[in-house]
């Protein structure tokens, strides 16, 4: 089974229980900073949007046009209920084919680390292609390198994959981005490596 298929199956299974888990994380500070970086009426792609909360909902409330993509049909069903103003599509993030320069911003929050790390650079390149000049990329990955399959929410197997932060930073720069902010932060009693980058 492809690792992405394991992720899809896992999120389909945990979807009914995910809201309780997701509410443990507090990213308001980062989302406010994202809004400071984006222009008015921005077009934003939320990659791995999950159930649409909090990222897609928050961005819609700021007046942005939001497109959400996720690999899990069950999570997308919840997203459509939670954020009817956004536009949601079933996609594997490895296969995103939106036109060049479609978006002012791309977010990938708690999602990129579900893709094998060997594919991260190609995904960064594709994000760069889809962003407009001065477009913002906002994402997080784990704070350490490695690959793991573990039981998620006591209900389903889940796959995780990360490079160490210094390697991730090198890949982002090689993909053509300039770094605005990068730091390991504790959000919801869990450390992640958070990055804001800009397409020059």
Residue pairs with C-beta under 8 A, 6 or more apart in sequence:
3 114
3 115
3 116
3 159
3 161
4 71
4 92
4 94
4 114
4 115
4 159
6 149
6 157
6 158
6 159
7 71
7 72
7 114
7 158
7 159
8 71
8 72
9 156
9 157
10 152
10 156
10 157
10 158
10 159
11 18
11 50
11 70
11 71
11 72
11 74
11 75
11 156
12 72
12 73
12 74
12 75
13 74
13 155
13 156
14 21
14 152
14 153
14 155
14 156
15 51
15 72
15 74
15 75
15 77
15 78
16 74
17 153
17 155
18 50
18 51
18 75
18 78
18 153
19 51
19 53
19 78
21 153
22 50
22 51
22 53
22 54
24 188
24 189
25 110
25 187
25 188
25 190
26 187
26 188
27 54
27 55
27 109
27 187
28 54
28 58
30 138
30 187
30 194
31 54
31 55
31 58
31 59
33 181
33 196
34 59
34 105
34 107
34 136
34 138
34 196
35 59
35 62
37 105
37 136
37 180
37 196
37 198
38 44
38 64
38 104
38 105
38 136
39 104
40 63
41 63
41 64
41 65
42 64
42 65
42 103
42 104
42 105
43 64
43 65
43 67
43 102
43 103
43 104
43 105
44 59
44 64
44 65
44 66
44 67
44 103
44 104
44 105
44 106
44 107
45 66
45 67
45 68
45 69
45 96
45 98
45 102
45 103
45 105
45 106
45 107
45 130
46 52
46 55
46 56
46 59
46 66
46 67
46 68
46 69
46 86
46 107
46 109
47 69
47 93
47 96
47 106
47 107
47 108
47 111
47 112
47 127
47 139
48 69
48 70
48 71
48 93
48 108
48 109
48 110
48 111
48 112
48 114
49 55
49 56
49 68
49 69
49 70
49 75
49 76
49 79
49 86
49 88
50 70
50 72
50 75
50 78
50 79
50 110
50 111
51 75
51 78
51 79
51 82
52 68
52 78
52 79
52 80
52 82
52 83
52 86
52 88
53 82
53 83
55 107
55 109
56 66
56 68
56 79
56 82
56 83
56 86
57 82
57 83
57 86
59 66
59 107
60 66
60 83
60 85
60 86
64 105
65 87
66 83
66 85
66 86
66 87
67 86
67 87
67 88
67 89
67 98
67 103
68 76
68 79
68 83
68 86
68 87
68 88
68 89
69 88
69 89
69 90
69 91
69 93
69 96
70 76
70 79
70 88
70 90
70 91
71 90
71 91
71 92
71 93
73 90
76 88
76 89
76 90
79 86
79 88
80 88
93 108
93 111
93 112
93 115
93 123
94 115
94 119
94 122
94 123
96 126
96 130
98 130
99 130
100 129
100 130
101 130
101 131
101 132
101 133
101 135
102 130
102 132
103 130
103 131
103 132
103 135
104 131
104 132
104 135
104 136
105 131
105 135
105 136
105 137
105 138
106 127
106 130
106 131
106 135
106 136
106 137
106 138
106 139
107 137
107 138
107 139
108 127
108 137
108 138
108 139
108 140
109 138
109 139
109 140
110 140
110 192
111 139
112 120
112 123
112 139
112 140
112 141
113 140
113 141
113 142
113 160
113 161
113 162
114 158
114 159
114 160
114 161
115 123
115 161
116 147
116 161
117 145
117 147
117 161
117 162
117 163
120 141
120 163
120 168
120 171
121 171
121 174
121 175
124 137
124 171
124 172
124 175
124 177
125 175
125 176
127 137
127 175
128 137
128 175
128 176
128 177
128 199
131 137
131 199
132 199
133 199
133 200
134 198
134 199
134 200
135 198
135 199
136 180
136 196
136 197
136 198
136 199
137 172
137 177
137 195
137 196
137 197
137 198
137 199
138 195
138 196
138 197
139 194
139 195
140 192
140 193
140 194
140 195
141 162
141 163
141 165
141 168
141 192
141 193
141 195
142 160
142 162
142 191
142 192
142 193
143 162
143 165
143 184
143 191
143 192
143 193
144 162
144 164
145 162
145 163
145 164
145 167
146 160
146 161
146 162
147 159
147 160
147 161
147 162
148 159
148 160
148 161
149 157
149 158
149 159
149 160
150 157
150 158
150 160
151 157
151 158
152 158
162 168
162 193
163 171
165 182
165 184
165 193
168 193
168 195
169 179
169 182
169 195
172 179
172 195
172 197
173 179
176 199
176 200
177 197
177 198
177 199
177 200
178 197
178 198
178 200
179 195
179 196
179 197
180 196
180 197
180 198
181 194
181 195
181 196
182 193
182 194
182 195
182 196
183 193
183 194
184 191
184 192
184 193
184 194
185 191
185 192
185 194
